[in-house]
């Protein structure tokens, strides 16, 4: 782990209108990245053949442990999303606000 890396707020804000918007955009992107990682992990986990048939056996499956460590070493979703926002910008749009006329 490389520790904390300070981020200049001006570089974060340059791809959005303000810092609050940047936080929302980065957090939604981080959630999206995390969901993709979870789906990928579950897909690979389902492809593994269980080591034992006994559900009460506490032994660890070495393939499952290797897969878990591999996904744990991936860059964290919030860091990846913030890097995307700073380096390339994240395309986003606002929902259309519906104004009810009375």
C-alpha positions in Angstrom: 0.0 0.0 0.0 1.5 3.3 -1.0 -0.2 5.4 1.7 -2.1 8.6 1.3 -1.5 10.9 -1.6 -2.8 14.4 -1.3 -4.9 15.7 -4.1 -5.1 19.3 -5.2 -8.8 20.3 -5.2 -8.3 22.6 -8.2 -7.3 19.6 -10.3 -10.3 17.7 -9.2 -12.6 20.6 -9.8 -11.3 21.4 -13.3 -13.5 18.7 -14.9 -16.7 19.7 -13.1 -18.5 22.9 -12.1 -17.6 22.7 -8.4 -16.0 20.4 -5.8 -19.4 19.1 -4.6 -20.2 17.9 -8.1 -16.8 16.3 -8.4 -17.4 14.3 -5.2 -20.8 13.1 -6.5 -19.4 12.1 -9.9 -16.4 10.3 -8.4 -18.5 8.5 -5.8 -21.0 7.2 -8.4 -18.1 6.1 -10.6 -16.4 4.3 -7.6 -19.7 2.5 -6.9 -19.8 1.5 -10.6 -16.2 0.2 -10.5 -16.9 -1.7 -7.3 -20.0 -3.3 -8.8 -18.0 -4.4 -11.8 -15.3 -5.9 -9.6 -17.8 -7.7 -7.5 -19.5 -9.2 -10.6 -16.1 -10.3 -12.0 -15.1 -11.8 -8.6 -18.4 -13.7 -8.3 -18.1 -15.0 -11.9 -14.6 -16.3 -11.3 -15.6 -17.7 -7.9 -18.4 -19.7 -9.5 -16.0 -21.2 -12.0 -13.9 -22.7 -9.2 -14.6 -26.3 -8.3 -15.3 -26.8 -4.6 -12.5 -28.6 -2.8 -14.8 -30.6 -0.5 -18.4 -31.6 -0.4 -18.7 -31.3 3.4 -20.2 -27.9 4.2 -19.0 -28.2 7.8 -15.3 -28.5 6.8 -13.3 -25.4 7.8 -10.4 -25.9 5.4 -9.7 -23.1 3.0 -9.8 -23.7 -0.7 -6.4 -22.5 -2.0 -7.8 -21.4 -5.3 -10.5 -19.3 -3.6 -7.8 -17.8 -1.3 -5.6 -16.9 -4.3 -8.5 -15.3 -6.0 -9.4 -13.3 -2.9 -5.9 -12.0 -2.5 -5.7 -11.1 -6.2 -8.9 -9.0 -5.9 -7.7 -7.5 -2.6 -4.5 -6.2 -4.3 -6.4 -4.4 -7.1 -6.6 -0.6 -6.8 -9.4 0.5 -4.6 -12.5 1.8 -6.4 -12.5 5.3 -4.9 -8.8 5.9 -5.9 -9.4 4.6 -9.4 -12.5 6.8 -9.8 -10.7 9.9 -8.5 -7.7 9.2 -10.9 -10.1 8.9 -13.8 -11.8 12.2 -12.9 -8.5 14.0 -12.7 -6.7 12.5 -15.7 -9.3 12.0 -18.3 -12.5 13.4 -16.9 -15.7 11.3 -16.4 -18.6 12.0 -18.7 -21.7 12.6 -16.7 -25.1 14.2 -17.1 -27.9 15.4 -14.9 -31.3 13.9 -14.7 -34.0 15.9 -16.3 -35.9 17.7 -13.6 -39.6 17.4 -14.1 -41.5 20.5 -13.0 -45.1 19.8 -12.1 -47.4 22.5 -13.2 -50.4 23.1 -11.1 
